[in-house]
Amino acid sequence: MTSAEDPLEESAEELYEDAPCGYLSTEMDGTIVRVNRTFEALTGHRRETLVGAARFQDLLAPGDRIYHDTHHLPMLHLRGAVREIAVEVLRPDGSRLSALVNSAVLRDRGGAPRAIRVSVFDATERRRYEQGLLEARRREHQVALELQRGLLAGEPPSAPGLEIGVAYRPGVSDLEAGGDWYDAFWLEEGDVVALVVGDVVGRGIEAAATMGQLRSAVRALAAGRPDPGALLDAVEGYSRRHAVGRLATLVYADLELDEGDLRYACAGHPPPVIVPPGEPARLLWEGRSTPLDARPSTPPRGEGACELPAGGAVLLYTDGLIERRSRALDKGLELLVAEVEARRDAPAEALVRGLMRAMLPAGASDDVCVLAARRRDAAGAEAASS
């Protein structure tokens, strides 16, 4: 039986010409000396227009041509072979073939380089699959951002004796939304305001959804006016019952505007900063406890309390504002207090935006949100509005 009658008995020439990938051989400068039929079929180029008349790199898209000359060839000469280089081959009709290229140097018996053998694999489906993944990730990112923006949207409470400023920036390292969040709402209209900042573990849609659940839970549970420590206990109970928000951190405060009474509690969250009139800005270290659902059982959470005189401000924030791999956390807190002190008399909105500019380096990748509340007396409120 001849090879024409038995497809399993192919000649070496047939195996080369009809291989499942394109083959070509070039001189050391890339001049093409041989191509197989598969390469012709993949690229649309005919061998009579290539052999002796074109270099392999001349068939590549401009960016890939530069990469070939500056990286591909040097690596090939250094290592003797390179594998799975992604390129786009230009077809005669102007279309492009997405391809993966393997190259190897062929040497003579003395070890001198004599030629380059190149195999070209059609990567069209792989590229389409990768682009589909990227598009799906972009869509997820956009959904998460829209969800998060919707949950964070809304005007903060407003009253003659109260200023609230908020600033929020999502992390950008992998284009996903995060779980940092803030809230401010009336407990008693015009008199007692609740201030909240939290940080949910994770990123993306799941983190944004979890953030929304905790935000809603805090609002619902705060309606009964529990003390801040008891409020955190209740939120932790919600977290355990519904398996949501485990290890989230949270700071909750309520501020009474007439007398300036400020009560607060922190579940694993960075301490608030207070700026009393005539006194240096300082951290509020009281009322600290573990993150939500961090242990099987915890004693009742404590709280801190102090007075916020008229003209003073309190600042709540997430750890992205102060944490850096290049320095100790204490240094970040010291820097924050110093930057707050430098802006101690600024309106709340100017305070938070100034802190974001001063504290965050270019390219910072963590989510950050900052909330400031300033209590004003009638004269101060009138001056601020004028």
Beta strands, then each sheet from edge to edge (+ up, - down):
strand 1: 22-26
strand 2: 32-35
strand 3: 81-90
strand 4: 96-107
strand 5: 113-122
strand 6: 162-169
strand 7: 178-188
strand 8: 192-203
strand 9: 249-256
strand 10: 261-267
strand 11: 273-275
strand 12: 282-283
strand 13: 288-289
strand 14: 304-307
strand 15: 313-317
strand 16: 368-375
sheet 1: 2+ 1- 5+ 4- 3+
sheet 2: 6+ 16- 15+ 11- 12+
sheet 3: 7+ 8- 9+ 10- 13-
sheet 4: 7+ 8- 9+ 10- 14+
end
